[in-house]
Amino acid sequence: MTNDTKTVAVLGAGTMGSGIATVMARAGHCTILYDIDETNLKRGIDTVHGFFDKSVRIGKLDEAAGRAAKETLSGSTDLNDLAPCDVVVEAVFEDLALKKETFGRLDGIVSASTLFHTNTSTLPVTGIASGSRLPERVVGTHYCNPAPLMKLVEVADGRHTANWAHKATVEFLASLGKTSVVTKDRPGFIVNRFLIPWENSCIHALEAGWGTKESIDAAVLGALGHPMGPFRLLDIVGMDIHQQVATRLYEQLRDPRFFPPPMVERMVAAGDLGRKTGRGFYEYDDTRLFGS
Ligand SMILES: NC(=O)c1ccc[n+]([C@@H]2O[C@H](COP(=O)([O-])OP(=O)(O)OC[C@H]3O[C@@H](n4cnc5c(N)ncnc54)[C@H](O)[C@@H]3O)[C@@H](O)[C@H]2O)c1
């Protein structure tokens, strides 16, 4: 272990939590993935392992590095195991009361210098930070999905975030190979202000028959230089999450471009949430959350 190696916990082993845990383990940090649900925790760990196995298979990591990355990761369903953590990143459900309560409980477990990062997409960082007795340690860090592949992280301070916490956060993200973009504590930060209306317009285009999901994905891939098409991306994001984020932003911004198209509600009602349920716009044999 080097001086730069930290003990990091990621709360929530879903799409984002398992992606962020992959980033931490790949950087060599002693990483604890925590979830209240055993099944979700197991799937999150399988997803991280699957990512490193694939990285070895395709020659991006040598075998020793792949094994070492897997060994730095452990799973827990007991919050007390997080006591030694230098950094805690929460990626639990998008629920203000839950996020506040989680940070409040952690206050009594970790040291006063532990950084609290929240990966919220739509909730106020200031509101989440108010759940901690030390709101100065709380910083918004909004990772892009899939977190192991996307370099950008939006950094948003809450009203009481301290300079030391902001600075330590930007330095920590740089050590992970991430690029920080500093933004304000506002609904959707920067990325979702653009991304959500754009994803909605792609869904409207599909509903209107402008193209198939394959042709629209291919057009975006070929012409706009995106790493994947909108429907592949939505399948990774999760239709439930897209619906929730789009609806929350619509409620806050009152801009109709954010309102989710009817197809979203039908897919969520049918349980076609994307990779995590094996079917979204496309079908998947492997329901690990990304990477294999
Ligand atoms: N999906 C995306 O593309 C995306 C992108 C950026 C940010 N986000 C944000 O990241 C957060 C997580 O989103 P997700 O898509 O990973 O959700 P998800 O539904 O895939 O996973 C959430 C996980 O949190 C766990 N959980 C719930 N309550 C918990 C608790 N008290 N303690 C520990 N774990 C708990 C659940 O069991 C589940 O495994 C949300 O705030 C979301 O807005 C999502």
The ligand as an ORCA input file, in Angstrom:
! r2SCAN-3c Opt
* xyz 0 1
  N     -27.992      5.331    -13.796
  C     -27.311      6.418    -14.213
  O     -27.008      6.560    -15.430
  C     -26.858      7.480    -13.244
  C     -25.870      8.397    -13.669
  C     -25.363      9.329    -12.759
  C     -25.880      9.386    -11.467
  N     -26.870      8.490    -11.080
  C     -27.316      8.558     -9.675
  O     -26.620      7.517     -8.966
  C     -27.454      7.027     -7.897
  C     -27.648      5.530     -8.054
  O     -28.236      5.280     -9.314
  P     -28.169      3.826     -9.978
  O     -28.573      3.995    -11.394
  O     -26.885      3.168     -9.649
  O     -29.353      3.091     -9.173
  P     -29.648      1.527     -9.018
  O     -31.103      1.419     -8.776
  O     -29.011      0.765    -10.138
  O     -28.835      1.132     -7.679
  C     -29.114      1.665     -6.408
  C     -28.568      0.698     -5.373
  O     -28.676      1.324     -4.081
  C     -28.967      0.307     -3.159
  N     -29.490      0.920     -1.941
  C     -30.710      1.420     -1.702
  N     -30.778      1.923     -0.442
  C     -29.556      1.738      0.102
  C     -28.983      2.053      1.360
  N     -29.676      2.645      2.333
  N     -27.696      1.732      1.572
  C     -26.967      1.102      0.602
  N     -27.448      0.783     -0.602
  C     -28.738      1.097     -0.845
  C     -29.960     -0.580     -3.877
  O     -30.060     -1.857     -3.259
  C     -29.346     -0.633     -5.281
  O     -28.449     -1.718     -5.407
  C     -28.739      7.842     -7.955
  O     -28.597      8.944     -7.100
  C     -28.790      8.293     -9.431
  O     -29.543      9.467     -9.618
  C     -27.353      7.541    -11.937
*
